[in-house]
Amino acid sequence: MHTLNPAQRAAVLHVDSPLLVLAGAGSGKTRVISHKIAYLVNDYGISPAHIAAITFTNKAAKEMQERARGLLGARAEALLVSTFHALGVRILRQEARALGMKPGFSILDAADTTAVFRELAGDADKARLRLLQTRISLWKNALVSVEAAQQLAGDDLEKTAAALYAAYERTLRAYQAVDFDDLIRLPVTLFETDPEAAQRWKSRLWHVLVDEYQDTNRGQYRLLQLLTGGRDAFTVVGDDDQSIYAWRGADSENLRLLQTDYPRLEVIKLEQNYRSTARILGAANTLIGHNPKLFEKRLWSEHGPGDAIYVERCRDGEHEATWVVSRLAANRFTRRGKFADYAILYRGNHQARVFEEQLRAQRIPYVISGGQSFFERSEIKDLTAYLRLLLNSDDDPAFIRAVTTPKRGIGGTTLEALGCAAGRRQMSLFATVLAPGPGDELPLRQHVALREFAGFIRRFATRAATEDAGRVLGDLLAAIGYESWIFSGNPAPEAQTRWGNVRDFVAWLSKKGAEENKTLLELAQSIALLSMLDKAEGAQDAVQLATLHAVKGLEFRHVFLVGAEEGMLPHRDSLEPAKLEEERRLMYVGITRAQASLTVSWCEKRKQGREWQPREPSRFIAEMGEDAGQAKTRERQVADPGSALDRAARLRAMLAGGK
């Protein structure tokens, strides 16, 4: 306990009532959670098997597990440390039959669900389809049933969405599949309607800790209530000033509900920041002070005042990128730092392109957050389709992808005829292939090919349930001729990259199967939630480019926050009071990523289409207070963006012995 400050220590020791820990940016919340787990085990006598720690990303869950292992040793393996959605999968696998599903149900990813919606929505254009999907997802997150949605629907869009919601749910049930929203909604439904199931899980979890509580939606809050009901033994850690995900269902009202629903709630504030200098924290505090407060909180630091915040007015977007990259290069040269010490943060992904161009021109390595994940690559989606089909033969989207990849003489016409037969029988495509009768509706050659494929899947499903995961997956790839198919259909460099990804995937699953003593079928049960990001995130020395939404939870010595203009940050579509408050929190998140220095830039004009549009500095710059306000209003000529690089070159020449 001697490593904790007084507020952290109080949060660790409090176990007599529900606890809300208001953890400001950089205040050591992960340390508090890991030490509280250790205290509950070592001093309070709770078995690790009766403790759950829940967060939002696989990376955060892994870090939490590692910290707990450092304090508890091998006993930490019994802890339930997971994301909300992984916990939902675990509940649904064990309780599937109570919900009328088989344990081998499929989890549809974003591409799968979009394909289902596209088929059900008919001629809806892409923009309208996205709106309909978003509306249905928000209903699910808010625990709104199909029947309630039909009653609540007001305008034409919502009425269409309600009808689509009903058809979508019927399709998911027919596929024996769930989407990501169901991983929270269905456990809530189960626990509300089946007291015995709820009691099983309440008996198992004696204390629940939730990280990033401000990002929970209504369904996640309700799940927490149902898991802890009666005992009310929980610790939630969050920061209302960093609530930036309302657009995807997060409900900051959950913080207020805690005080209403739990009168004995204890609130402890973590205000000492271990990350940033006093000037950076002063700007953050002053900015966020313009939002109405549920809980008053003010960050402070012992790191000293630090560098002044620098605000730069640029002519246009290209000039901004040139100036930022040249200043970054000169700063790194002067400080003898690493590229990984630097981040360029922006409101939208479209802003990255000009910075990428400048970084490439200066031969500065960079990485972009939010790029294509490993599991989104087409070759990996091909293989996961096979794994999903081994697990759940009723998974129609997986069947369609697997049966057509590689090509085996089964095309759209055959699948359309098979789909009609399946629809008449109310059976899955796979089951229809094996049922008596479809041969009368399909050409003999295609029906034989389909039955051969079904037999192939059955044989490998049997092996996948008992044999070594790596061996089975390797044999499956060889049997379908996947390597030769990739090399025959792609240019050599692309084929080599894709096959390299496949080999990495096989090696990773083989290692995971060996380490966790799991078969391929057991690994396939959670394949939609597995992430290769930890594998991809090495200690790469590169500048980080990221949106403000993607960077929460990270920190950098030097931050460039670019595009701080009205219409950009805050976004032009977010000027009503509630949305403006969230935009201000987004700016606050960007500021508090910085440890040693913060540079903010804005442009006098930007090009929209073929025309230049004048721009004004973001209101948030003035709201950052005295230092940033003074920098903004200085009357001076903007420096030649090349001058910083020139100075760096001269310094480099001097150090090398030049003149």
C-alpha positions as CSV (number, residue, x, y, z in Angstrom):
1,M,0.0,0.0,0.0
2,H,3.0,2.3,0.5
3,T,3.1,2.9,-3.3
4,L,-0.4,4.4,-3.3
5,N,-1.4,8.0,-2.6
6,P,-4.1,8.6,0.1
7,A,-7.1,8.6,-2.4
8,Q,-5.9,5.5,-4.2
9,R,-5.4,3.7,-0.9
10,A,-8.9,4.7,0.2
11,A,-10.4,3.3,-3.0
12,V,-8.5,0.0,-2.5
13,L,-9.6,-0.4,1.1
14,H,-13.3,0.4,0.6
15,V,-15.4,-2.7,0.4
16,D,-18.4,-2.1,2.7
17,S,-20.7,-0.5,0.0
18,P,-20.8,0.1,-3.8
19,L,-17.9,2.4,-4.8
20,L,-17.5,4.9,-7.7
21,V,-13.9,5.9,-8.3
22,L,-13.7,9.1,-10.3
23,A,-10.3,8.6,-11.9
24,G,-9.0,11.7,-13.7
25,A,-6.7,11.3,-16.8
26,G,-3.3,9.8,-15.8
27,S,-4.3,9.3,-12.2
28,G,-3.3,5.6,-11.9
29,K,-6.7,3.9,-12.2
30,T,-5.3,0.6,-13.4
31,R,-3.0,0.5,-10.4
32,V,-6.0,1.0,-8.1
33,I,-8.0,-1.8,-9.8
34,S,-5.1,-4.3,-9.7
35,H,-4.2,-3.4,-6.0
36,K,-7.9,-3.7,-5.1
37,I,-8.0,-7.2,-6.6
38,A,-4.9,-8.2,-4.6
39,Y,-6.5,-6.7,-1.4
40,L,-9.7,-8.6,-1.9
41,V,-7.8,-11.8,-2.2
42,N,-4.9,-11.4,0.3
43,D,-6.6,-9.4,3.1
44,Y,-10.4,-9.8,2.6
45,G,-10.3,-13.5,1.9
46,I,-12.2,-13.7,-1.4
47,S,-11.1,-16.4,-3.8
48,P,-9.8,-15.1,-7.1
49,A,-12.4,-17.3,-8.8
50,H,-15.1,-15.1,-7.3
51,I,-13.8,-11.8,-8.7
52,A,-14.5,-10.3,-12.1
53,A,-12.6,-7.4,-13.6
54,I,-14.4,-6.0,-16.7
55,T,-13.1,-3.5,-19.3
56,F,-13.7,-2.6,-22.9
57,T,-10.7,-3.7,-24.9
58,N,-8.6,-6.9,-25.1
59,K,-5.5,-4.8,-24.6
60,A,-6.8,-3.3,-21.4
61,A,-7.9,-6.7,-20.1
62,K,-4.5,-8.2,-20.8
63,E,-2.8,-5.3,-19.0
64,M,-5.1,-5.8,-16.0
65,Q,-4.4,-9.5,-15.9
66,E,-0.6,-9.0,-16.1
67,R,-0.8,-6.5,-13.2
68,A,-2.8,-8.8,-11.1
69,R,-0.4,-11.6,-11.9
70,G,2.5,-9.4,-10.7
71,L,0.7,-9.0,-7.3
72,L,-0.9,-12.5,-6.9
73,G,1.3,-14.8,-8.9
74,A,-0.3,-18.0,-10.2
75,R,-3.5,-17.3,-8.2
76,A,-4.4,-14.6,-10.7
77,E,-5.1,-17.2,-13.4
78,A,-8.4,-17.9,-11.6
79,L,-9.6,-14.3,-12.0
80,L,-12.3,-13.6,-14.6
81,V,-10.7,-10.7,-16.4
82,S,-12.4,-9.8,-19.7
83,T,-14.2,-7.3,-21.9
84,F,-17.9,-6.9,-21.4
85,H,-18.5,-8.7,-24.7
86,A,-16.2,-11.6,-23.8
87,L,-18.1,-12.0,-20.5
88,G,-21.4,-12.0,-22.5
89,V,-20.0,-14.8,-24.7
90,R,-19.1,-16.8,-21.7
91,I,-22.6,-16.4,-20.2
92,L,-24.3,-17.3,-23.4
93,R,-22.2,-20.4,-24.1
94,Q,-23.0,-21.8,-20.7
95,E,-26.7,-20.7,-20.7
96,A,-27.5,-21.1,-24.4
97,R,-30.2,-23.7,-24.1
98,A,-32.2,-21.5,-21.7
99,L,-32.4,-19.0,-24.5
100,G,-33.3,-21.6,-27.1
101,M,-29.9,-21.6,-28.8
102,K,-27.3,-24.3,-29.1
103,P,-23.9,-23.7,-27.4
104,G,-22.2,-23.6,-30.8
105,F,-24.0,-20.4,-32.0
106,S,-22.2,-18.1,-34.3
107,I,-21.1,-14.5,-33.6
108,L,-21.6,-12.3,-36.7
109,D,-19.1,-9.6,-37.3
110,A,-19.8,-6.1,-38.8
111,A,-19.4,-7.4,-42.4
112,D,-21.7,-10.3,-41.8
113,T,-24.4,-8.2,-40.2
114,T,-24.2,-5.6,-43.0
115,A,-24.7,-8.4,-45.6
116,V,-27.8,-9.6,-43.7
117,F,-29.2,-6.1,-43.5
118,R,-28.5,-5.5,-47.2
119,E,-30.4,-8.6,-48.1
120,L,-33.3,-7.7,-45.9
121,A,-33.5,-4.0,-46.8
122,G,-33.8,-4.6,-50.5
123,D,-33.1,-1.5,-52.5
124,A,-32.0,0.8,-49.6
125,D,-28.9,2.8,-50.5
126,K,-25.8,2.6,-48.4
127,A,-26.3,5.8,-46.5
128,R,-29.9,4.8,-45.5
129,L,-28.8,1.3,-44.7
130,R,-26.2,2.7,-42.3
131,L,-28.8,4.8,-40.6
132,L,-31.2,1.9,-40.2
133,Q,-28.4,-0.3,-38.8
134,T,-27.3,2.4,-36.3
135,R,-30.9,2.9,-35.1
136,I,-31.4,-0.9,-34.5
137,S,-28.0,-1.1,-32.8
138,L,-28.9,1.8,-30.5
139,W,-32.2,0.1,-29.7
140,K,-30.4,-3.1,-28.7
141,N,-27.9,-1.3,-26.6
142,A,-30.8,0.5,-24.8
143,L,-32.6,-2.9,-24.3
144,V,-35.5,-1.9,-26.5
145,S,-37.3,-5.0,-27.8
146,V,-38.7,-5.4,-31.3
147,E,-42.2,-4.9,-29.9
148,A,-41.2,-1.7,-28.1
149,A,-39.3,-0.4,-31.1
150,Q,-42.5,-0.8,-33.2
151,Q,-44.4,1.2,-30.6
152,L,-41.8,3.9,-30.2
153,A,-41.1,4.4,-33.9
154,G,-42.1,8.0,-34.9
155,D,-40.9,9.1,-38.3
156,D,-40.7,7.0,-41.5
157,L,-37.0,6.0,-40.9
158,E,-37.8,4.6,-37.5
159,K,-40.9,2.8,-38.7
160,T,-38.7,1.2,-41.5
161,A,-36.0,0.4,-38.9
162,A,-38.6,-1.2,-36.6
163,A,-39.8,-3.5,-39.3
164,L,-36.3,-4.3,-40.4
165,Y,-35.4,-5.0,-36.7
166,A,-38.1,-7.7,-36.5
167,A,-37.0,-9.4,-39.8
168,Y,-33.3,-9.2,-38.7
169,E,-34.0,-10.9,-35.4
170,R,-35.9,-13.7,-37.1
171,T,-32.9,-14.2,-39.5
172,L,-30.4,-14.3,-36.6
173,R,-32.5,-17.0,-34.8
174,A,-32.7,-19.0,-38.0
175,Y,-28.9,-18.8,-38.4
176,Q,-28.5,-19.7,-34.7
177,A,-26.4,-16.5,-34.6
178,V,-26.0,-13.4,-32.5
179,D,-24.4,-10.0,-33.2
180,F,-22.2,-8.0,-30.9
181,D,-25.1,-6.1,-29.4
182,D,-26.7,-9.4,-28.4
183,L,-23.7,-10.3,-26.3
184,I,-25.0,-7.8,-23.7
185,R,-28.7,-7.8,-24.5
186,L,-29.3,-11.5,-24.3
187,P,-27.6,-12.1,-21.0
188,V,-29.7,-9.3,-19.5
189,T,-32.8,-10.8,-21.0
190,L,-31.9,-14.2,-19.6
191,F,-31.2,-12.9,-16.1
192,E,-34.4,-10.9,-16.0
193,T,-36.5,-13.9,-17.0
194,D,-34.6,-16.8,-15.4
195,P,-33.9,-16.2,-11.7
196,E,-32.0,-19.5,-11.4
197,A,-29.6,-18.5,-14.1
198,A,-29.1,-15.1,-12.5
199,Q,-28.4,-16.7,-9.2
200,R,-25.8,-19.0,-10.6
201,W,-23.8,-16.1,-11.8
202,K,-24.3,-13.9,-8.7
203,S,-23.1,-16.8,-6.6
204,R,-20.0,-17.1,-8.7
205,L,-19.1,-13.4,-8.7
206,W,-18.7,-11.9,-5.2
207,H,-17.0,-8.7,-6.3
208,V,-17.1,-7.0,-9.7
209,L,-14.8,-4.3,-10.9
210,V,-15.6,-2.2,-14.0
211,D,-13.0,0.0,-15.8
212,E,-13.9,2.9,-18.1
213,Y,-17.4,3.0,-16.5
214,Q,-18.3,6.2,-18.3
215,D,-18.3,4.3,-21.6
216,T,-21.0,1.8,-20.5
217,N,-24.4,1.8,-22.3
218,R,-27.7,1.1,-20.6
219,G,-27.5,-2.6,-21.3
220,Q,-24.0,-2.9,-19.7
221,Y,-25.2,-1.0,-16.6
222,R,-28.2,-3.3,-16.3
223,L,-25.9,-6.4,-16.7
224,L,-23.8,-5.1,-13.8
225,Q,-27.0,-4.6,-11.7
226,L,-28.1,-8.2,-12.4
227,L,-24.7,-9.7,-11.7
228,T,-24.3,-7.9,-8.3
229,G,-28.0,-7.7,-7.2
230,G,-28.5,-8.2,-3.5
231,R,-24.8,-8.1,-2.5
232,D,-24.1,-4.8,-4.4
233,A,-20.4,-5.6,-4.1
234,F,-18.8,-3.7,-6.9
235,T,-16.2,-1.0,-7.8
236,V,-16.6,1.1,-10.9
237,V,-13.9,3.3,-12.1
238,G,-14.5,6.1,-14.6
239,D,-14.3,9.8,-15.6
240,D,-17.3,11.8,-16.6
241,D,-14.9,14.2,-18.3
242,Q,-13.7,11.5,-20.7
243,S,-17.2,10.3,-21.9
244,I,-16.8,10.5,-25.7
245,Y,-18.7,7.6,-27.1
246,A,-22.4,8.7,-27.0
247,W,-22.5,8.2,-30.8
248,R,-22.1,4.4,-30.3
249,G,-24.5,4.1,-27.3
250,A,-22.4,5.0,-24.3
251,D,-24.7,6.7,-21.7
252,S,-23.0,9.2,-19.3
253,E,-26.4,9.2,-17.4
254,N,-25.2,5.8,-15.9
255,L,-23.0,7.9,-13.5
256,R,-26.0,9.8,-12.3
257,L,-28.1,6.6,-12.0
258,L,-25.6,5.1,-9.6
259,Q,-26.3,7.8,-7.0
260,T,-30.1,7.2,-7.4
261,D,-30.0,3.4,-7.5
262,Y,-27.4,2.9,-4.8
263,P,-28.0,5.3,-1.8
264,R,-25.0,3.8,0.0
265,L,-22.7,4.6,-2.9
266,E,-19.3,5.9,-1.9
267,V,-17.5,8.3,-4.3
268,I,-13.7,8.7,-4.2
269,K,-11.9,11.1,-6.5
270,L,-8.4,10.5,-8.0
271,E,-7.1,14.0,-8.9
272,Q,-3.3,13.6,-8.7
273,N,-2.0,13.2,-12.3
274,Y,1.2,11.2,-12.9
275,R,1.4,12.0,-16.6
276,S,1.4,15.7,-17.5
277,T,3.0,19.0,-16.5
278,A,1.1,21.7,-14.6
279,R,0.5,23.9,-17.7
280,I,-1.0,21.1,-19.7
281,L,-3.3,20.1,-16.8
282,G,-4.2,23.8,-16.2
283,A,-5.4,24.1,-19.8
284,A,-7.3,20.8,-19.5
285,N,-9.0,21.9,-16.2
286,T,-9.9,25.3,-17.6
287,L,-11.4,23.9,-20.8
288,I,-13.5,21.2,-19.2
289,G,-14.7,23.7,-16.6
290,H,-17.0,25.1,-19.4
291,N,-19.1,21.9,-19.2
292,P,-21.7,21.4,-16.5
293,K,-20.4,19.1,-13.8
294,L,-21.9,16.0,-12.2
295,F,-18.8,15.8,-9.9
296,E,-16.3,18.5,-9.3
297,K,-12.8,17.4,-10.0
298,R,-9.5,19.2,-10.7
299,L,-6.3,17.5,-11.8
300,W,-3.0,18.5,-10.4
301,S,0.6,17.3,-10.8
302,E,4.0,17.4,-9.1
303,H,5.9,17.5,-12.4
304,G,6.4,21.2,-12.4
305,P,5.0,23.9,-14.8
306,G,6.6,22.5,-17.9
307,D,6.7,24.0,-21.4
308,A,4.2,26.6,-22.5
309,I,1.4,25.4,-24.7
310,Y,2.1,26.4,-28.3
311,V,-0.7,27.4,-30.6
312,E,0.1,27.9,-34.3
313,R,-2.0,29.6,-37.0
314,C,-1.4,28.1,-40.4
315,R,-2.4,29.3,-43.9
316,D,-4.1,26.0,-45.0
317,G,-4.1,22.3,-44.5
318,E,-0.9,21.6,-46.5
319,H,1.0,24.3,-44.7
320,E,-0.2,22.9,-41.4
321,A,1.1,19.5,-42.2
322,T,4.5,20.8,-43.4
323,W,4.8,23.0,-40.3
324,V,3.8,20.3,-37.9
325,V,6.2,17.6,-39.4
326,S,9.1,20.1,-39.6
327,R,8.6,21.2,-36.0
328,L,8.3,17.5,-34.9
329,A,11.6,16.6,-36.7
330,A,13.4,19.6,-35.2
331,N,12.1,18.9,-31.7
332,R,13.1,15.3,-31.9
333,F,16.6,16.2,-33.1
334,T,17.1,18.8,-30.3
335,R,15.8,16.5,-27.6
336,R,17.5,13.3,-28.9
337,G,14.2,11.5,-28.5
338,K,12.4,8.7,-30.2
339,F,9.8,9.0,-32.9
340,A,7.4,7.0,-30.7
341,D,7.5,10.0,-28.3
342,Y,5.3,11.9,-30.7
343,A,1.7,11.8,-31.7
344,I,-0.4,13.8,-34.3
345,L,-4.0,13.8,-33.2
346,Y,-7.1,14.9,-35.2
347,R,-10.9,14.8,-35.2
348,G,-11.4,12.8,-38.4
349,N,-9.6,10.1,-40.4
350,H,-9.7,12.2,-43.5
351,Q,-7.2,14.6,-42.0
352,A,-4.4,12.0,-41.9
353,R,-3.5,12.0,-45.6
354,V,-1.5,15.3,-45.8
355,F,0.4,14.4,-42.6
356,E,1.2,11.0,-44.1
357,E,2.6,12.7,-47.2
358,Q,4.8,15.0,-45.2
359,L,6.1,12.2,-42.9
360,R,6.9,10.1,-46.0
361,A,8.7,13.0,-47.6
362,Q,10.9,13.5,-44.5
363,R,11.4,9.7,-44.2
364,I,9.9,9.7,-40.7
365,P,8.3,6.3,-39.7
366,Y,4.7,6.5,-38.6
367,V,1.8,4.2,-37.7
368,I,-2.0,4.9,-37.9
369,S,-4.4,3.8,-35.2
370,G,-7.7,2.5,-36.4
371,G,-6.4,0.9,-39.6
372,Q,-7.6,-2.4,-40.9
373,S,-7.5,-5.0,-38.1
374,F,-5.9,-8.4,-38.7
375,F,-9.3,-10.1,-38.6
376,E,-10.6,-7.8,-41.4
377,R,-8.1,-9.1,-43.9
378,S,-9.9,-11.1,-46.6
379,E,-7.7,-14.2,-46.2
380,I,-8.3,-14.3,-42.4
381,K,-12.1,-13.8,-42.9
382,D,-12.0,-16.8,-45.3
383,L,-10.4,-19.0,-42.7
384,T,-12.7,-17.8,-39.8
385,A,-15.7,-18.6,-42.0
386,Y,-14.5,-22.3,-42.1
387,L,-13.9,-22.2,-38.3
388,R,-17.4,-20.8,-37.7
389,L,-18.9,-23.4,-39.9
390,L,-17.1,-26.2,-38.1
391,L,-18.6,-24.8,-34.9
392,N,-22.1,-24.1,-36.2
393,S,-23.2,-25.7,-39.4
394,D,-26.4,-23.5,-39.4
395,D,-24.3,-20.3,-39.9
396,D,-25.5,-19.4,-43.3
397,P,-23.1,-16.4,-43.9
398,A,-20.1,-18.6,-43.0
399,F,-21.4,-21.4,-45.3
400,I,-21.7,-19.1,-48.3
401,R,-18.2,-17.8,-47.9
402,A,-16.6,-21.1,-47.2
403,V,-18.4,-23.0,-50.0
404,T,-17.3,-20.4,-52.6
405,T,-13.7,-20.0,-51.3
406,P,-11.7,-21.4,-53.0
407,K,-14.0,-21.9,-56.0
408,R,-15.4,-25.4,-56.4
409,G,-18.0,-25.1,-59.1
410,I,-20.7,-23.7,-56.9
411,G,-21.9,-20.3,-58.0
412,G,-24.6,-17.7,-57.4
413,T,-27.3,-19.7,-59.4
414,T,-26.7,-22.8,-57.3
415,L,-26.8,-20.9,-54.0
416,E,-29.9,-19.1,-55.0
417,A,-31.7,-22.4,-55.7
418,L,-30.4,-23.8,-52.5
419,G,-31.6,-20.7,-50.6
420,C,-35.1,-21.1,-52.0
421,A,-35.1,-24.8,-51.0
422,A,-33.9,-23.8,-47.5
423,G,-36.5,-21.1,-47.2
424,R,-39.4,-23.5,-48.1
425,R,-38.1,-26.0,-45.5
426,Q,-37.2,-23.4,-42.8
427,M,-33.8,-25.0,-42.5
428,S,-30.2,-23.7,-42.8
429,L,-28.4,-24.1,-46.1
430,F,-26.1,-26.8,-44.7
431,A,-29.0,-28.8,-43.3
432,T,-30.9,-28.4,-46.6
433,V,-27.9,-29.9,-48.5
434,L,-28.1,-33.1,-46.4
435,A,-32.0,-33.2,-46.3
436,P,-33.8,-35.5,-48.8
437,G,-35.4,-33.7,-51.7
438,P,-33.1,-30.7,-52.7
439,G,-31.5,-32.9,-55.4
440,D,-34.8,-32.6,-57.4
441,E,-34.3,-28.7,-57.4
442,L,-30.6,-28.5,-58.1
443,P,-28.5,-29.7,-61.1
444,L,-27.0,-33.1,-60.2
445,R,-23.4,-31.9,-60.5
446,Q,-23.9,-29.0,-58.2
447,H,-25.8,-31.1,-55.7
448,V,-23.0,-33.7,-55.6
449,A,-20.5,-30.9,-55.1
450,L,-22.6,-29.5,-52.2
451,R,-22.9,-32.8,-50.5
452,E,-19.2,-33.5,-50.9
453,F,-18.5,-30.1,-49.2
454,A,-21.0,-30.9,-46.4
455,G,-19.3,-34.2,-45.8
456,F,-15.9,-32.5,-45.8
457,I,-17.0,-30.1,-43.1
458,R,-18.5,-32.8,-41.0
459,R,-15.3,-34.8,-41.0
460,F,-13.2,-31.8,-40.0
461,A,-15.7,-30.8,-37.3
462,T,-15.2,-34.2,-35.7
463,R,-11.4,-33.8,-35.8
464,A,-11.7,-30.2,-34.6
465,A,-13.4,-31.3,-31.5
466,T,-10.7,-33.7,-30.4
467,E,-7.3,-33.2,-32.2
468,D,-4.5,-30.6,-32.0
469,A,-5.7,-27.3,-33.2
470,G,-2.7,-26.5,-35.3
471,R,-2.6,-29.9,-37.1
472,V,-6.3,-29.7,-37.9
473,L,-6.1,-26.2,-39.3
474,G,-3.0,-27.1,-41.3
475,D,-4.7,-30.2,-42.8
476,L,-7.8,-28.1,-43.6
477,L,-5.8,-25.6,-45.6
478,A,-4.0,-28.3,-47.5
479,A,-7.3,-30.1,-48.3
480,I,-8.9,-27.0,-49.8
481,G,-5.7,-26.0,-51.7
482,Y,-5.8,-22.5,-50.2
483,E,-2.1,-21.6,-50.8
484,S,-2.2,-22.5,-54.5
485,W,-5.5,-20.7,-54.8
486,I,-4.0,-17.5,-53.3
487,F,-0.9,-17.6,-55.6
488,S,-2.9,-18.4,-58.7
489,G,-5.2,-15.4,-58.3
490,N,-2.9,-12.6,-57.0
491,P,0.3,-10.9,-58.1
492,A,3.3,-12.6,-56.4
493,P,4.1,-9.8,-53.8
494,E,0.4,-9.6,-52.7
495,A,0.1,-13.4,-52.6
496,Q,3.2,-13.7,-50.5
497,T,1.8,-11.2,-48.0
498,R,-1.6,-12.8,-47.8
499,W,-0.1,-16.3,-47.4
500,G,2.3,-14.9,-44.7
501,N,-0.8,-13.6,-42.8
502,V,-2.4,-17.1,-43.1
503,R,0.8,-18.7,-41.7
504,D,0.9,-16.2,-38.9
505,F,-2.7,-17.0,-38.1
506,V,-2.2,-20.7,-38.0
507,A,0.9,-20.4,-35.9
508,W,-0.9,-18.1,-33.5
509,L,-3.9,-20.4,-33.1
510,S,-1.6,-23.4,-32.7
511,K,0.3,-21.7,-29.9
512,K,-2.9,-20.6,-28.3
513,G,-4.3,-24.1,-28.5
514,A,-1.2,-25.6,-26.9
515,E,-0.9,-22.9,-24.2
516,E,-4.6,-23.1,-23.2
517,N,-5.0,-26.9,-23.9
518,K,-7.9,-26.1,-26.3
519,T,-9.1,-27.8,-29.4
520,L,-9.7,-25.9,-32.6
521,L,-13.5,-26.1,-32.0
522,E,-13.0,-24.6,-28.5
523,L,-10.9,-21.8,-30.0
524,A,-13.5,-21.2,-32.7
525,Q,-16.1,-20.5,-30.0
526,S,-14.6,-17.1,-29.3
527,I,-13.0,-16.5,-32.7
528,A,-15.1,-13.3,-33.4
529,L,-13.7,-11.8,-30.2
530,L,-10.1,-12.7,-30.5
531,S,-7.7,-10.0,-31.5
532,M,-4.3,-10.0,-33.1
533,L,-3.6,-6.4,-32.1
534,D,-1.3,-7.4,-29.3
535,K,0.7,-9.4,-31.8
536,A,0.9,-6.4,-34.2
537,E,1.8,-3.8,-31.6
538,G,5.5,-4.2,-31.1
539,A,7.9,-1.7,-29.8
540,Q,8.0,0.2,-33.1
541,D,9.8,3.5,-33.1
542,A,7.3,5.5,-35.1
543,V,5.2,8.6,-34.9
544,Q,1.6,7.8,-34.0
545,L,-1.2,9.3,-36.1
546,A,-4.7,8.8,-34.6
547,T,-8.1,10.2,-34.2
548,L,-9.0,11.6,-30.8
549,H,-11.5,8.8,-30.3
550,A,-8.9,6.1,-30.9
551,V,-6.2,7.6,-28.6
552,K,-8.1,7.5,-25.3
553,G,-6.0,5.5,-22.8
554,L,-2.7,6.3,-24.5
555,E,0.0,8.9,-23.6
556,F,2.9,10.5,-25.5
557,R,5.6,12.9,-24.4
558,H,4.8,15.3,-27.2
559,V,1.4,15.8,-28.8
560,F,0.4,17.8,-31.8
561,L,-3.4,18.4,-31.8
562,V,-4.2,19.6,-35.3
563,G,-7.2,21.0,-37.1
564,A,-8.5,22.9,-34.0
565,E,-11.1,25.0,-35.9
566,E,-14.8,25.7,-35.8
567,G,-16.6,23.1,-37.9
568,M,-13.8,20.6,-37.4
569,L,-13.3,20.5,-33.6
570,P,-16.1,21.1,-32.6
571,H,-17.5,19.3,-35.6
572,R,-20.1,21.2,-37.6
573,D,-22.8,18.6,-36.8
574,S,-22.2,18.8,-33.1
575,L,-23.0,22.4,-32.1
576,E,-26.2,21.7,-30.1
577,P,-25.5,21.8,-26.3
578,A,-25.3,18.1,-25.5
579,K,-23.1,17.3,-28.5
580,L,-20.9,20.4,-27.9
581,E,-20.2,19.1,-24.4
582,E,-19.0,15.8,-25.8
583,E,-16.8,17.6,-28.4
584,R,-15.3,19.6,-25.5
585,R,-14.6,16.3,-23.7
586,L,-12.9,15.0,-26.9
587,M,-10.6,18.1,-26.9
588,Y,-9.9,17.4,-23.2
589,V,-8.9,13.8,-24.0
590,G,-6.5,15.1,-26.7
591,I,-4.9,17.6,-24.3
592,T,-4.5,15.1,-21.5
593,R,-2.6,12.6,-23.7
594,A,0.4,15.0,-23.6
595,Q,3.1,14.4,-21.0
596,A,5.8,17.1,-21.6
597,S,4.6,19.4,-24.5
598,L,1.4,20.2,-26.3
599,T,1.1,22.0,-29.7
600,V,-2.2,23.0,-31.1
601,S,-2.7,24.1,-34.7
602,W,-5.5,25.6,-36.8
603,C,-5.8,26.9,-40.4
604,E,-7.0,30.2,-41.7
605,K,-8.6,28.4,-44.7
606,R,-9.3,24.9,-46.0
607,K,-10.3,23.7,-49.4
608,Q,-13.8,22.2,-49.8
609,G,-14.2,20.7,-53.3
610,R,-12.7,23.4,-55.6
611,E,-13.3,26.4,-53.3
612,W,-11.4,27.8,-50.3
613,Q,-13.4,28.3,-47.2
614,P,-12.3,30.7,-44.4
615,R,-11.8,29.1,-41.0
616,E,-11.9,30.4,-37.4
617,P,-9.9,29.0,-34.5
618,S,-11.8,26.6,-32.3
619,R,-13.6,28.1,-29.4
620,F,-11.9,25.5,-27.3
621,I,-8.5,27.2,-27.8
622,A,-9.7,30.3,-25.9
623,E,-11.4,28.0,-23.4
624,M,-8.0,26.5,-22.5
625,G,-7.1,29.6,-20.6
626,E,-4.4,32.1,-20.3
627,D,-1.4,30.4,-21.9
628,A,-3.2,29.1,-25.0
629,G,-5.3,32.3,-25.3
630,Q,-2.2,34.5,-25.4
631,A,-0.5,32.3,-27.9
632,K,-3.5,32.4,-30.1
633,T,-3.8,36.2,-30.2
634,R,-0.1,36.9,-30.9
635,E,0.3,39.0,-34.0
636,R,3.2,37.7,-36.0
637,Q,4.1,36.3,-39.3
638,V,3.9,32.5,-39.6
639,A,7.4,31.1,-39.7
640,D,8.7,29.5,-42.9
641,P,7.9,25.8,-42.3
642,G,11.3,24.9,-43.8
643,S,13.2,27.0,-41.3
644,A,13.0,24.4,-38.5
645,L,14.4,21.7,-40.8
646,D,17.1,24.1,-41.9
647,R,18.1,24.8,-38.3
648,A,18.1,21.0,-37.6
649,A,20.3,20.4,-40.7
650,R,22.8,23.1,-39.5
651,L,22.9,21.6,-36.1
652,R,23.4,18.1,-37.5
653,A,26.3,19.5,-39.7
654,M,27.9,21.2,-36.8
655,L,27.8,18.0,-34.7
656,A,29.3,16.1,-37.7
657,G,32.2,18.7,-37.8
658,G,30.9,20.8,-40.7
659,K,30.7,24.6,-40.8
